[in-house]
Amino acid sequence: MKMEKNEIEVHRELEKLMLPQKEDKDDDIVEKSMGVMGRWQILICISVFLCKLPIAWHQLNIVLLAPPTVFSCVDNVTEQCSSNCSNIVFDRSLFRNTIQMEWNLVCERSQLVNIAQTITMLGILVGNFIFGLLSDKFGRRNPLIWAVVIQLISGTAIAFTPWFWAFLILRFISAAATGGTMVTSFVLVMEIIGTKWRTTLGILYQIPFNLGHLSLALIGYFIRDWHYIQLAITLPSMLLISYYWIIPESPRWLLAVGQPEKAIKVMEKARRFNKIKANSIKDDVDVYMKKRSTEQAKGKFMDLVSTKNMRIKSICIFYNWIVCGLCFFGGAQYMGQLGGNVFVNIALSSVIQIPGTIFSIWFMEFFGRRYTLMGSDLLAGLSFLLISFIPEDSHWPRVLLGSLGMFGLSLCFPTVYIYSGELYPTVIRNIGVGTSSMFARVGSMLAPFIAGLATYESWLAPAIFGIVPLIGAALCYHLPETKNCKLPETLEDAEKFVRNGKASIAPIPEATLQVETRT
């Protein structure tokens, strides 16, 4: 019974992570005790943000491990993929060694490259799930450290494996650890900062990922062997072992599972570091622990589709998450396959994401969630679709349009995250956002195969990457605007969000808005 109560409290805290709630700010014992954003929070956030670099490296490194490779068959100079070919010669002028060269992943074996990337995305999905459970049971800090260590060991082992099947297994393990660092680090950051900073930090949290993507161009430029590239993206994680001494446990989790003494120690340290003068934290925590409720109505998965209104919203949101997973990761891989300088292509497609991520904050405030998501889908879709009409030898127009498409997707990702959290009521918010994220992983698992279609027909992959977001933009018409609207708490509240683009739930008072949006 005690475990059930602890789990309820954990989920109550998780439901308050990304979005401001209606509760009195004085009831937030963590904010009251250690402040909303001080030197302590900044130090922890910067430290945790560093793990986003290897997250990007391990998710996107396929563009360097398996770049477009030129080869020929010595036995049959007129046909590359002759069934009688026993001697394949690779052009090593650009890359000295790739996984295609290592295991002859060409011709009928070329799809194994796409399978390797799909296994990576599957591993991330599994890691998200497993480490999500572990972080609820064992806290945020320890699973984060475990994930970093597993990522370091498995990532290093990948560089030395002589067998492709072992490469796939180790890649899955490394990806699962990467998924673990993703979920645990994000939750930890959201739990130590103040409510009014959560939306902004939740978006800025993606910037190190963009920088990690950008740095792949430099890594590949200076290191042309996949073994050493793998080591270059893995060994820096040794620095993250310092989390054992730097990163504290989340005080919210400690309170949620009934460990107030440990929570007090963390909050006391943070308060001293932030130079906050306040009443005794212990007295406030004692009052909080006595009055907190252990009963809360919980939603079910089927509530996501229980009514016609919820079905429409869920389908539209789920599809837009597929757009993000399929087109972002597929687009990134496709950009690495375009002609010209592969390193310039990677750099352009990644650097354009940084302003896109930052601008999403302003766009959502100025245009609202619905039009920002619709506009980003349209921009990405039209950009990629136009590529399919441009000749292959027109390199720069294709690269520039692809970069513009990635800019649109960098707007889309944070917008759909915030939007889905605001559409679903509190009782099913975790279920809704978690299920939505799973659809993004499904899209990302399909992405390598879509990007690989470019080897058969140059127009096919960008056409798919263009049409899919355009459908997402059309589906946005059926979603209501949630900007400045009071968050739905119950399923009945969620039903008050009508389908004509306006919300019938009363808007948040202007005074409250000035507090919550000034970030």
One Martini backbone bead per residue (centre of mass of N, CA, C, O) as a GRO file, in nm:
protein
  519
    1MET     BB    1   0.057   0.063  -0.019
    2LYS     BB    2   0.298   0.250  -0.003
    3MET     BB    3   0.384   0.222  -0.299
    4GLU     BB    4   0.124   0.337  -0.424
    5LYS     BB    5   0.151   0.616  -0.294
    6ASN     BB    6   0.426   0.689  -0.410
    7GLU     BB    7   0.342   0.672  -0.710
    8ILE     BB    8   0.131   0.894  -0.695
    9GLU     BB    9   0.329   1.121  -0.616
   10VAL     BB   10   0.514   1.104  -0.856
   11HIS     BB   11   0.292   1.170  -1.070
   12ARG     BB   12   0.211   1.443  -0.957
   13GLU     BB   13   0.485   1.578  -1.014
   14LEU     BB   14   0.508   1.521  -1.321
   15GLU     BB   15   0.242   1.689  -1.401
   16LYS     BB   16   0.416   1.972  -1.315
   17LEU     BB   17   0.660   2.029  -1.501
   18MET     BB   18   0.597   2.201  -1.782
   19LEU     BB   19   0.332   2.332  -1.643
   20PRO     BB   20   0.130   2.550  -1.515
   21GLN     BB   21  -0.061   2.565  -1.232
   22LYS     BB   22  -0.333   2.640  -1.006
   23GLU     BB   23  -0.170   2.648  -0.776
   24ASP     BB   24  -0.033   2.774  -0.514
   25LYS     BB   25   0.280   2.895  -0.483
   26ASP     BB   26   0.309   2.836  -0.169
   27ASP     BB   27   0.281   2.512  -0.215
   28ASP     BB   28   0.574   2.524  -0.325
   29ILE     BB   29   0.828   2.408  -0.144
   30VAL     BB   30   1.072   2.425  -0.337
   31GLU     BB   31   1.056   2.719  -0.428
   32LYS     BB   32   1.043   2.843  -0.141
   33SER     BB   33   1.330   2.722  -0.044
   34MET     BB   34   1.530   2.766  -0.339
   35GLY     BB   35   1.392   2.879  -0.571
   36VAL     BB   36   1.362   2.922  -0.929
   37MET     BB   37   1.656   3.085  -1.024
   38GLY     BB   38   1.975   3.011  -0.949
   39ARG     BB   39   2.296   2.919  -0.916
   40TRP     BB   40   2.229   2.624  -0.864
   41GLN     BB   41   2.048   2.570  -1.111
   42ILE     BB   42   2.252   2.658  -1.327
   43LEU     BB   43   2.471   2.448  -1.264
   44ILE     BB   44   2.297   2.196  -1.307
   45CYS     BB   45   2.199   2.255  -1.594
   46ILE     BB   46   2.473   2.267  -1.733
   47SER     BB   47   2.560   1.981  -1.657
   48VAL     BB   48   2.314   1.832  -1.789
   49PHE     BB   49   2.331   1.952  -2.079
   50LEU     BB   50   2.592   1.791  -2.168
   51CYS     BB   51   2.436   1.515  -2.234
   52LYS     BB   52   2.323   1.614  -2.518
   53LEU     BB   53   2.565   1.560  -2.695
   54PRO     BB   54   2.571   1.241  -2.694
   55ILE     BB   55   2.282   1.213  -2.783
   56ALA     BB   56   2.330   1.325  -3.068
   57TRP     BB   57   2.564   1.145  -3.157
   58HIS     BB   58   2.411   0.862  -3.125
   59GLN     BB   59   2.164   0.933  -3.314
   60LEU     BB   60   2.349   1.073  -3.578
   61ASN     BB   61   2.618   0.899  -3.661
   62ILE     BB   62   2.537   0.763  -3.936
   63VAL     BB   63   2.650   0.995  -4.126
   64LEU     BB   64   2.956   0.879  -4.058
   65LEU     BB   65   2.946   0.562  -4.057
   66ALA     BB   66   2.729   0.584  -4.332
   67PRO     BB   67   2.814   0.714  -4.590
   68PRO     BB   68   2.842   0.782  -4.894
   69THR     BB   69   2.958   0.513  -5.116
   70VAL     BB   70   3.217   0.432  -5.330
   71PHE     BB   71   3.210   0.159  -5.571
   72SER     BB   72   3.358  -0.152  -5.705
   73CYS     BB   73   3.387  -0.419  -5.942
   74VAL     BB   74   3.645  -0.607  -6.049
   75ASP     BB   75   3.487  -0.844  -6.202
   76ASN     BB   76   3.262  -0.596  -6.281
   77VAL     BB   77   3.281  -0.289  -6.430
   78THR     BB   78   2.966  -0.258  -6.537
   79GLU     BB   79   2.872  -0.391  -6.248
   80GLN     BB   80   2.840  -0.343  -5.921
   81CYS     BB   81   2.598  -0.582  -5.849
   82SER     BB   82   2.724  -0.854  -5.895
   83SER     BB   83   2.688  -1.191  -5.820
   84ASN     BB   84   3.011  -1.248  -5.899
   85CYS     BB   85   3.123  -1.069  -5.685
   86SER     BB   86   3.448  -1.085  -5.489
   87ASN     BB   87   3.564  -0.773  -5.545
   88ILE     BB   88   3.555  -0.491  -5.350
   89VAL     BB   89   3.601  -0.142  -5.421
   90PHE     BB   90   3.685   0.144  -5.239
   91ASP     BB   91   3.648   0.481  -5.185
   92ARG     BB   92   3.909   0.648  -4.969
   93SER     BB   93   3.928   0.971  -5.004
   94LEU     BB   94   3.728   1.055  -4.764
   95PHE     BB   95   3.698   0.766  -4.627
   96ARG     BB   96   3.878   0.515  -4.482
   97ASN     BB   97   3.627   0.416  -4.289
   98THR     BB   98   3.336   0.212  -4.287
   99ILE     BB   99   3.075  -0.002  -4.243
  100GLN     BB  100   3.068  -0.082  -4.538
  101MET     BB  101   3.370  -0.162  -4.555
  102GLU     BB  102   3.382  -0.363  -4.317
  103TRP     BB  103   3.089  -0.538  -4.425
  104ASN     BB  104   2.974  -0.500  -4.711
  105LEU     BB  105   2.723  -0.265  -4.727
  106VAL     BB  106   2.607  -0.360  -5.023
  107CYS     BB  107   2.353  -0.374  -5.210
  108GLU     BB  108   2.176  -0.623  -5.058
  109ARG     BB  109   2.323  -0.500  -4.776
  110SER     BB  110   2.233  -0.192  -4.742
  111GLN     BB  111   1.985  -0.225  -4.537
  112LEU     BB  112   2.160  -0.263  -4.277
  113VAL     BB  113   2.195   0.034  -4.217
  114ASN     BB  114   1.897   0.094  -4.154
  115ILE     BB  115   1.873  -0.114  -3.929
  116ALA     BB  116   2.079   0.015  -3.739
  117GLN     BB  117   1.908   0.278  -3.699
  118THR     BB  118   1.647   0.144  -3.601
  119ILE     BB  119   1.774   0.015  -3.350
  120THR     BB  120   1.840   0.280  -3.218
  121MET     BB  121   1.543   0.384  -3.189
  122LEU     BB  122   1.447   0.140  -3.028
  123GLY     BB  123   1.641   0.176  -2.790
  124ILE     BB  124   1.533   0.452  -2.704
  125LEU     BB  125   1.249   0.360  -2.640
  126VAL     BB  126   1.329   0.152  -2.425
  127GLY     BB  127   1.489   0.350  -2.246
  128ASN     BB  128   1.261   0.540  -2.177
  129PHE     BB  129   1.093   0.326  -2.029
  130ILE     BB  130   1.291   0.197  -1.824
  131PHE     BB  131   1.407   0.469  -1.700
  132GLY     BB  132   1.134   0.575  -1.614
  133LEU     BB  133   1.087   0.358  -1.400
  134LEU     BB  134   1.354   0.390  -1.243
  135SER     BB  135   1.310   0.697  -1.169
  136ASP     BB  136   1.059   0.637  -0.988
  137LYS     BB  137   1.209   0.429  -0.788
  138PHE     BB  138   1.537   0.558  -0.770
  139GLY     BB  139   1.539   0.815  -0.916
  140ARG     BB  140   1.729   1.046  -1.107
  141ARG     BB  141   2.035   1.016  -1.055
  142ASN     BB  142   2.113   0.711  -1.076
  143PRO     BB  143   2.003   0.645  -1.364
  144LEU     BB  144   2.181   0.855  -1.501
  145ILE     BB  145   2.452   0.724  -1.427
  146TRP     BB  146   2.398   0.450  -1.548
  147ALA     BB  147   2.358   0.547  -1.840
  148VAL     BB  148   2.639   0.669  -1.878
  149VAL     BB  149   2.802   0.408  -1.831
  150ILE     BB  150   2.669   0.235  -2.051
  151GLN     BB  151   2.735   0.424  -2.283
  152LEU     BB  152   3.044   0.408  -2.250
  153ILE     BB  153   3.087   0.101  -2.279
  154SER     BB  154   2.924   0.037  -2.541
  155GLY     BB  155   3.050   0.258  -2.723
  156THR     BB  156   3.339   0.146  -2.706
  157ALA     BB  157   3.282  -0.146  -2.808
  158ILE     BB  158   3.195  -0.076  -3.096
  159ALA     BB  159   3.486   0.008  -3.203
  160PHE     BB  160   3.593  -0.320  -3.157
  161THR     BB  161   3.407  -0.474  -3.328
  162PRO     BB  162   3.411  -0.752  -3.577
  163TRP     BB  163   3.091  -0.769  -3.572
  164PHE     BB  164   2.780  -0.691  -3.683
  165TRP     BB  165   2.597  -0.820  -3.466
  166ALA     BB  166   2.745  -0.677  -3.231
  167PHE     BB  167   2.695  -0.392  -3.327
  168LEU     BB  168   2.384  -0.405  -3.291
  169ILE     BB  169   2.370  -0.475  -2.991
  170LEU     BB  170   2.542  -0.236  -2.885
  171ARG     BB  171   2.364  -0.017  -3.014
  172PHE     BB  172   2.115  -0.079  -2.848
  173ILE     BB  173   2.238  -0.031  -2.568
  174SER     BB  174   2.333   0.258  -2.619
  175ALA     BB  175   2.048   0.366  -2.689
  176ALA     BB  176   1.914   0.301  -2.420
  177ALA     BB  177   2.102   0.487  -2.259
  178THR     BB  178   2.026   0.741  -2.415
  179GLY     BB  179   1.728   0.732  -2.334
  180GLY     BB  180   1.791   0.757  -2.031
  181THR     BB  181   1.927   1.039  -2.037
  182MET     BB  182   1.689   1.189  -2.152
  183VAL     BB  183   1.467   1.142  -1.928
  184THR     BB  184   1.627   1.203  -1.662
  185SER     BB  185   1.742   1.486  -1.727
  186PHE     BB  186   1.478   1.632  -1.786
  187VAL     BB  187   1.332   1.584  -1.518
  188LEU     BB  188   1.544   1.708  -1.333
  189VAL     BB  189   1.533   1.995  -1.444
  190MET     BB  190   1.220   2.042  -1.403
  191GLU     BB  191   1.243   1.993  -1.073
  192ILE     BB  192   1.453   2.250  -0.998
  193ILE     BB  193   1.274   2.453  -1.130
  194GLY     BB  194   1.069   2.693  -1.194
  195THR     BB  195   0.768   2.726  -1.335
  196LYS     BB  196   0.831   2.983  -1.531
  197TRP     BB  197   1.090   2.809  -1.664
  198ARG     BB  198   0.996   2.542  -1.810
  199THR     BB  199   0.939   2.619  -2.100
  200THR     BB  200   1.211   2.751  -2.168
  201LEU     BB  201   1.400   2.515  -2.073
  202GLY     BB  202   1.264   2.295  -2.246
  203ILE     BB  203   1.376   2.432  -2.509
  204LEU     BB  204   1.681   2.499  -2.443
  205TYR     BB  205   1.757   2.194  -2.401
  206GLN     BB  206   1.802   2.158  -2.727
  207ILE     BB  207   2.064   2.310  -2.798
  208PRO     BB  208   2.285   2.093  -2.738
  209PHE     BB  209   2.182   1.908  -2.960
  210ASN     BB  210   2.245   2.098  -3.194
  211LEU     BB  211   2.551   2.115  -3.129
  212GLY     BB  212   2.604   1.815  -3.164
  213HIS     BB  213   2.526   1.804  -3.459
  214LEU     BB  214   2.733   2.014  -3.556
  215SER     BB  215   2.997   1.863  -3.448
  216LEU     BB  216   2.996   1.628  -3.653
  217ALA     BB  217   3.135   1.781  -3.880
  218LEU     BB  218   3.409   1.808  -3.733
  219ILE     BB  219   3.463   1.516  -3.666
  220GLY     BB  220   3.453   1.413  -3.964
  221TYR     BB  221   3.677   1.599  -4.079
  222PHE     BB  222   3.915   1.485  -3.877
  223ILE     BB  223   3.761   1.198  -3.887
  224ARG     BB  224   3.771   0.900  -4.121
  225ASP     BB  225   3.708   0.677  -3.896
  226TRP     BB  226   3.465   0.497  -3.738
  227HIS     BB  227   3.616   0.410  -3.484
  228TYR     BB  228   3.710   0.704  -3.398
  229ILE     BB  229   3.435   0.833  -3.401
  230GLN     BB  230   3.313   0.657  -3.178
  231LEU     BB  231   3.519   0.749  -2.963
  232ALA     BB  232   3.468   1.061  -2.984
  233ILE     BB  233   3.151   1.026  -2.883
  234THR     BB  234   3.218   0.861  -2.604
  235LEU     BB  235   3.459   0.953  -2.411
  236PRO     BB  236   3.332   1.226  -2.298
  237SER     BB  237   3.151   1.066  -2.082
  238MET     BB  238   3.360   1.062  -1.854
  239LEU     BB  239   3.280   1.345  -1.742
  240LEU     BB  240   2.984   1.246  -1.642
  241ILE     BB  241   3.074   1.094  -1.382
  242SER     BB  242   3.065   1.359  -1.205
  243TYR     BB  243   2.765   1.334  -1.117
  244TYR     BB  244   2.818   1.184  -0.849
  245TRP     BB  245   2.916   1.478  -0.718
  246ILE     BB  246   2.709   1.702  -0.847
  247ILE     BB  247   2.438   1.553  -0.859
  248PRO     BB  248   2.135   1.563  -0.730
  249GLU     BB  249   1.856   1.492  -0.592
  250SER     BB  250   1.529   1.519  -0.623
  251PRO     BB  251   1.321   1.680  -0.406
  252ARG     BB  252   1.049   1.592  -0.524
  253TRP     BB  253   1.096   1.289  -0.512
  254LEU     BB  254   1.156   1.268  -0.210
  255LEU     BB  255   0.875   1.370  -0.124
  256ALA     BB  256   0.700   1.163  -0.289
  257VAL     BB  257   0.853   0.902  -0.126
  258GLY     BB  258   0.913   0.985   0.182
  259GLN     BB  259   1.209   1.183   0.202
  260PRO     BB  260   1.250   1.464   0.375
  261GLU     BB  261   1.542   1.470   0.482
  262LYS     BB  262   1.685   1.466   0.205
  263ALA     BB  263   1.539   1.713   0.089
  264ILE     BB  264   1.645   1.918   0.294
  265LYS     BB  265   1.945   1.898   0.222
  266VAL     BB  266   1.919   1.996  -0.068
  267MET     BB  267   1.768   2.270  -0.006
  268GLU     BB  268   1.981   2.389   0.181
  269LYS     BB  269   2.211   2.400  -0.023
  270ALA     BB  270   2.063   2.575  -0.232
  271ARG     BB  271   2.004   2.817  -0.047
  272ARG     BB  272   2.295   2.889   0.019
  273PHE     BB  273   2.392   2.926  -0.277
  274ASN     BB  274   2.149   3.148  -0.331
  275LYS     BB  275   2.108   3.336  -0.084
  276ILE     BB  276   1.854   3.247   0.099
  277LYS     BB  277   1.611   3.390   0.309
  278ALA     BB  278   1.444   3.181   0.549
  279ASN     BB  279   1.271   2.971   0.684
  280SER     BB  280   1.234   2.677   0.801
  281ILE     BB  281   1.231   2.398   0.614
  282LYS     BB  282   1.128   2.184   0.810
  283ASP     BB  283   0.860   2.316   0.882
  284ASP     BB  284   0.746   2.325   0.593
  285VAL     BB  285   0.767   2.021   0.538
  286ASP     BB  286   0.588   1.922   0.765
  287VAL     BB  287   0.334   2.061   0.662
  288TYR     BB  288   0.330   1.935   0.381
  289MET     BB  289   0.322   1.629   0.469
  290LYS     BB  290   0.046   1.653   0.620
  291LYS     BB  291  -0.139   1.790   0.369
  292ARG     BB  292  -0.095   1.592   0.169
  293SER     BB  293  -0.220   1.412  -0.093
  294THR     BB  294  -0.294   1.049  -0.178
  295GLU     BB  295  -0.537   1.141  -0.362
  296GLN     BB  296  -0.607   1.068  -0.719
  297ALA     BB  297  -0.736   1.094  -1.011
  298LYS     BB  298  -0.697   0.858  -1.268
  299GLY     BB  299  -0.611   0.791  -1.574
  300LYS     BB  300  -0.651   0.644  -1.896
  301PHE     BB  301  -0.569   0.548  -2.202
  302MET     BB  302  -0.869   0.551  -2.321
  303ASP     BB  303  -0.913   0.863  -2.273
  304LEU     BB  304  -0.778   0.955  -2.546
  305VAL     BB  305  -1.051   0.795  -2.702
  306SER     BB  306  -1.347   0.830  -2.561
  307THR     BB  307  -1.401   1.068  -2.759
  308LYS     BB  308  -1.431   1.247  -3.036
  309ASN     BB  309  -1.259   1.484  -2.944
  310MET     BB  310  -1.015   1.314  -2.839
  311ARG     BB  311  -0.957   1.164  -3.101
  312ILE     BB  312  -0.887   1.403  -3.277
  313LYS     BB  313  -0.657   1.518  -3.104
  314SER     BB  314  -0.482   1.262  -3.091
  315ILE     BB  315  -0.439   1.216  -3.392
  316CYS     BB  316  -0.308   1.491  -3.453
  317ILE     BB  317  -0.075   1.468  -3.249
  318PHE     BB  318   0.045   1.195  -3.325
  319TYR     BB  319   0.114   1.273  -3.615
  320ASN     BB  320   0.308   1.513  -3.543
  321TRP     BB  321   0.513   1.325  -3.405
  322ILE     BB  322   0.580   1.165  -3.656
  323VAL     BB  323   0.691   1.401  -3.811
  324CYS     BB  324   0.928   1.454  -3.626
  325GLY     BB  325   1.067   1.174  -3.633
  326LEU     BB  326   1.079   1.124  -3.941
  327CYS     BB  327   1.184   1.411  -4.057
  328PHE     BB  328   1.421   1.481  -3.877
  329PHE     BB  329   1.595   1.215  -3.891
  330GLY     BB  330   1.562   1.174  -4.195
  331GLY     BB  331   1.665   1.454  -4.283
  332ALA     BB  332   1.948   1.430  -4.158
  333GLN     BB  333   2.030   1.182  -4.328
  334TYR     BB  334   1.972   1.303  -4.610
  335MET     BB  335   2.174   1.542  -4.595
  336GLY     BB  336   2.425   1.341  -4.592
  337GLN     BB  337   2.344   1.232  -4.904
  338LEU     BB  338   2.407   1.464  -5.046
  339GLY     BB  339   2.571   1.628  -5.246
  340GLY     BB  340   2.891   1.706  -5.193
  341ASN     BB  341   2.963   1.830  -4.886
  342VAL     BB  342   2.893   1.655  -4.605
  343PHE     BB  343   2.984   1.863  -4.383
  344VAL     BB  344   2.819   2.105  -4.481
  345ASN     BB  345   2.544   1.972  -4.469
  346ILE     BB  346   2.543   1.917  -4.165
  347ALA     BB  347   2.592   2.207  -4.069
  348LEU     BB  348   2.345   2.345  -4.199
  349SER     BB  349   2.117   2.156  -4.076
  350SER     BB  350   2.203   2.236  -3.771
  351VAL     BB  351   2.237   2.551  -3.742
  352ILE     BB  352   1.930   2.615  -3.816
  353GLN     BB  353   1.808   2.498  -3.542
  354ILE     BB  354   1.874   2.709  -3.330
  355PRO     BB  355   1.682   2.945  -3.409
  356GLY     BB  356   1.430   2.767  -3.417
  357THR     BB  357   1.420   2.698  -3.117
  358ILE     BB  358   1.416   2.992  -3.011
  359PHE     BB  359   1.170   3.104  -3.184
  360SER     BB  360   0.943   2.924  -3.063
  361ILE     BB  361   0.883   3.100  -2.822
  362TRP     BB  362   0.781   3.352  -2.978
  363PHE     BB  363   0.575   3.221  -3.167
  364MET     BB  364   0.387   3.107  -2.942
  365GLU     BB  365   0.322   3.391  -2.822
  366PHE     BB  366   0.225   3.538  -3.091
  367PHE     BB  367   0.065   3.291  -3.265
  368GLY     BB  368   0.064   3.035  -3.125
  369ARG     BB  369   0.039   2.695  -3.141
  370ARG     BB  370  -0.122   2.627  -3.398
  371TYR     BB  371   0.026   2.818  -3.608
  372THR     BB  372   0.311   2.719  -3.553
  373LEU     BB  373   0.267   2.425  -3.634
  374MET     BB  374   0.153   2.478  -3.914
  375GLY     BB  375   0.392   2.648  -4.025
  376SER     BB  376   0.619   2.437  -3.980
  377ASP     BB  377   0.497   2.222  -4.161
  378LEU     BB  378   0.487   2.388  -4.421
  379LEU     BB  379   0.787   2.456  -4.442
  380ALA     BB  380   0.894   2.166  -4.445
  381GLY     BB  381   0.720   2.047  -4.672
  382LEU     BB  382   0.787   2.245  -4.907
  383SER     BB  383   1.092   2.216  -4.904
  384PHE     BB  384   1.110   1.908  -4.963
  385LEU     BB  385   0.924   1.899  -5.213
  386LEU     BB  386   1.104   2.081  -5.398
  387ILE     BB  387   1.346   1.888  -5.424
  388SER     BB  388   1.199   1.678  -5.618
  389PHE     BB  389   1.225   1.911  -5.868
  390ILE     BB  390   1.533   1.900  -5.847
  391PRO     BB  391   1.814   1.849  -5.974
  392GLU     BB  392   2.092   1.674  -5.875
  393ASP     BB  393   2.308   1.899  -5.985
  394SER     BB  394   2.155   2.100  -5.778
  395HIS     BB  395   2.293   2.137  -5.491
  396TRP     BB  396   2.234   2.407  -5.332
  397PRO     BB  397   1.923   2.415  -5.347
  398ARG     BB  398   1.888   2.146  -5.189
  399VAL     BB  399   2.035   2.229  -4.929
  400LEU     BB  400   1.872   2.486  -4.860
  401LEU     BB  401   1.594   2.347  -4.847
  402GLY     BB  402   1.673   2.141  -4.630
  403SER     BB  403   1.744   2.352  -4.414
  404LEU     BB  404   1.462   2.480  -4.407
  405GLY     BB  405   1.322   2.222  -4.316
  406MET     BB  406   1.482   2.195  -4.045
  407PHE     BB  407   1.378   2.458  -3.930
  408GLY     BB  408   1.081   2.373  -3.915
  409LEU     BB  409   1.135   2.123  -3.728
  410SER     BB  410   1.261   2.295  -3.491
  411LEU     BB  411   0.976   2.419  -3.435
  412CYS     BB  412   0.794   2.166  -3.404
  413PHE     BB  413   0.896   2.007  -3.158
  414PRO     BB  414   0.841   2.209  -2.916
  415THR     BB  415   0.546   2.269  -2.989
  416VAL     BB  416   0.421   1.981  -2.962
  417TYR     BB  417   0.497   1.947  -2.670
  418ILE     BB  418   0.341   2.181  -2.545
  419TYR     BB  419   0.065   2.131  -2.678
  420SER     BB  420   0.005   1.846  -2.562
  421GLY     BB  421   0.018   1.940  -2.260
  422GLU     BB  422  -0.236   2.143  -2.298
  423LEU     BB  423  -0.464   1.950  -2.409
  424TYR     BB  424  -0.424   1.772  -2.175
  425PRO     BB  425  -0.525   1.667  -1.893
  426THR     BB  426  -0.398   1.598  -1.591
  427VAL     BB  427  -0.501   1.290  -1.567
  428ILE     BB  428  -0.350   1.246  -1.887
  429ARG     BB  429  -0.075   1.387  -1.949
  430ASN     BB  430   0.138   1.165  -1.929
  431ILE     BB  431   0.004   0.971  -2.124
  432GLY     BB  432  -0.013   1.162  -2.368
  433VAL     BB  433   0.290   1.243  -2.397
  434GLY     BB  434   0.409   0.956  -2.393
  435THR     BB  435   0.254   0.848  -2.640
  436SER     BB  436   0.349   1.061  -2.838
  437SER     BB  437   0.653   0.993  -2.819
  438MET     BB  438   0.623   0.708  -2.939
  439PHE     BB  439   0.547   0.808  -3.224
  440ALA     BB  440   0.820   0.938  -3.279
  441ARG     BB  441   0.980   0.670  -3.268
  442VAL     BB  442   0.839   0.537  -3.501
  443GLY     BB  443   0.929   0.745  -3.708
  444SER     BB  444   1.241   0.707  -3.657
  445MET     BB  445   1.243   0.403  -3.754
  446LEU     BB  446   1.154   0.480  -4.056
  447ALA     BB  447   1.358   0.696  -4.161
  448PRO     BB  448   1.595   0.532  -4.294
  449PHE     BB  449   1.419   0.411  -4.527
  450ILE     BB  450   1.336   0.676  -4.655
  451ALA     BB  451   1.622   0.790  -4.704
  452GLY     BB  452   1.709   0.532  -4.881
  453LEU     BB  453   1.535   0.595  -5.142
  454ALA     BB  454   1.747   0.787  -5.285
  455THR     BB  455   1.904   0.542  -5.427
  456TYR     BB  456   1.665   0.497  -5.638
  457GLU     BB  457   1.505   0.785  -5.600
  458SER     BB  458   1.568   1.117  -5.562
  459TRP     BB  459   1.252   1.217  -5.514
  460LEU     BB  460   1.117   1.034  -5.291
  461ALA     BB  461   1.212   1.125  -5.008
  462PRO     BB  462   1.135   1.434  -5.022
  463ALA     BB  463   0.837   1.381  -5.083
  464ILE     BB  464   0.770   1.246  -4.814
  465PHE     BB  465   0.890   1.477  -4.630
  466GLY     BB  466   0.664   1.672  -4.749
  467ILE     BB  467   0.380   1.537  -4.718
  468VAL     BB  468   0.364   1.471  -4.416
  469PRO     BB  469   0.357   1.771  -4.302
  470LEU     BB  470   0.110   1.868  -4.467
  471ILE     BB  471  -0.090   1.689  -4.319
  472GLY     BB  472  -0.030   1.807  -4.039
  473ALA     BB  473  -0.130   2.093  -4.105
  474ALA     BB  474  -0.425   2.011  -4.167
  475LEU     BB  475  -0.485   1.888  -3.880
  476CYS     BB  476  -0.463   2.160  -3.717
  477TYR     BB  477  -0.754   2.261  -3.776
  478HIS     BB  478  -0.875   2.059  -3.534
  479LEU     BB  479  -0.733   2.244  -3.335
  480PRO     BB  480  -0.700   2.415  -3.055
  481GLU     BB  481  -0.633   2.695  -2.880
  482THR     BB  482  -0.407   2.740  -2.576
  483LYS     BB  483  -0.341   3.017  -2.546
  484ASN     BB  484  -0.409   3.158  -2.236
  485CYS     BB  485  -0.526   2.896  -2.117
  486LYS     BB  486  -0.663   2.706  -1.906
  487LEU     BB  487  -0.590   2.422  -1.773
  488PRO     BB  488  -0.687   2.112  -1.790
  489GLU     BB  489  -0.795   1.874  -1.540
  490THR     BB  490  -1.029   1.731  -1.681
  491LEU     BB  491  -1.224   1.573  -1.909
  492GLU     BB  492  -1.435   1.798  -1.908
  493ASP     BB  493  -1.241   2.026  -1.978
  494ALA     BB  494  -1.143   1.906  -2.250
  495GLU     BB  495  -1.431   1.930  -2.388
  496LYS     BB  496  -1.421   2.257  -2.398
  497PHE     BB  497  -1.244   2.208  -2.639
  498VAL     BB  498  -1.293   2.310  -2.934
  499ARG     BB  499  -1.279   2.263  -3.310
  500ASN     BB  500  -1.259   2.591  -3.415
  501GLY     BB  501  -0.990   2.716  -3.258
  502LYS     BB  502  -1.133   2.744  -2.978
  503ALA     BB  503  -1.161   2.819  -2.636
  504SER     BB  504  -1.392   2.776  -2.354
  505ILE     BB  505  -1.189   2.825  -2.159
  506ALA     BB  506  -1.086   3.032  -1.949
  507PRO     BB  507  -0.873   3.268  -1.929
  508ILE     BB  508  -0.602   3.388  -1.805
  509PRO     BB  509  -0.523   3.618  -1.614
  510GLU     BB  510  -0.319   3.883  -1.671
  511ALA     BB  511  -0.153   3.870  -1.409
  512THR     BB  512  -0.064   3.575  -1.452
  513LEU     BB  513   0.073   3.607  -1.728
  514GLN     BB  514   0.305   3.796  -1.638
  515VAL     BB  515   0.437   3.572  -1.468
  516GLU     BB  516   0.450   3.317  -1.676
  517THR     BB  517   0.578   3.481  -1.948
  518ARG     BB  518   0.832   3.601  -1.789
  519THR     BB  519   1.125   3.437  -1.942
   0.00000   0.00000   0.00000
